[in-house]
Amino acid sequence: FLYKEELRHILSSIDELPPQSRQVFKLSRLDHLSHKEISAQLSISPKTIETHISKAIKYLRKSLSIFL
């Protein structure tokens, strides 16, 4: 039960990210694409990819702190 609750909260938190950050985060963490691959696919710089992932992780850590 606890695992399902945690998973639901994680997925919900990911869905709360801004659209571009959510897309980049999912491509990176769920689809296992490299920054270079994401950059080519979305036509944005690798540095922008890093920024989106960094902000997403920071937000998720804060959002999921109740489980840590």
C-alpha positions as CSV (number, residue, x, y, z in Angstrom):
1,F,0.0,0.0,0.0
2,L,2.7,2.5,1.0
3,Y,4.6,1.8,-2.3
4,K,1.5,2.6,-4.4
5,E,0.9,5.8,-2.4
6,E,4.5,6.9,-2.9
7,L,4.4,6.1,-6.6
8,R,1.1,8.0,-7.1
9,H,2.6,11.0,-5.3
10,I,5.8,10.9,-7.4
11,L,3.8,10.7,-10.7
12,S,1.5,13.5,-9.5
13,S,4.5,15.7,-8.7
14,I,6.0,15.1,-12.1
15,D,2.8,16.1,-13.7
16,E,2.9,19.4,-11.7
17,L,6.1,20.4,-13.4
18,P,6.0,23.1,-16.1
19,P,5.4,21.5,-19.5
20,Q,8.9,21.9,-20.9
21,S,10.6,20.7,-17.7
22,R,8.2,17.8,-17.4
23,Q,8.9,16.7,-21.0
24,V,12.7,17.0,-20.6
25,F,12.6,15.2,-17.2
26,K,10.5,12.3,-18.6
27,L,12.8,12.0,-21.6
28,S,15.8,11.9,-19.4
29,R,14.7,9.8,-16.4
30,L,11.9,7.6,-17.8
31,D,13.1,7.2,-21.5
32,H,16.8,7.2,-20.5
33,L,17.8,9.6,-23.3
34,S,21.1,11.6,-23.0
35,H,21.2,15.4,-22.8
36,K,22.5,15.4,-26.4
37,E,19.6,13.2,-27.6
38,I,17.0,15.3,-25.9
39,S,18.6,18.5,-27.2
40,A,18.4,17.2,-30.8
41,Q,14.9,15.9,-30.4
42,L,13.5,19.2,-28.9
43,S,15.9,21.6,-30.7
44,I,17.1,23.2,-27.5
45,S,20.6,23.5,-26.2
46,P,22.2,20.9,-23.9
47,K,22.7,23.6,-21.3
48,T,18.9,24.3,-21.3
49,I,18.3,20.6,-20.8
50,E,20.6,20.6,-17.7
51,T,18.7,23.6,-16.4
52,H,15.3,22.0,-16.8
53,I,16.4,18.8,-15.2
54,S,18.0,20.7,-12.3
55,K,14.9,22.7,-11.6
56,A,12.7,19.6,-11.9
57,I,14.9,17.6,-9.4
58,K,14.9,20.5,-7.0
59,Y,11.1,20.8,-7.2
60,L,10.6,17.0,-6.8
61,R,12.9,16.8,-3.8
62,K,10.9,19.5,-2.1
63,S,7.6,18.0,-3.1
64,L,8.6,14.5,-2.0
65,S,10.4,15.5,1.2
66,I,7.5,14.0,3.2
67,F,8.6,10.5,2.0
68,L,12.3,11.0,2.9
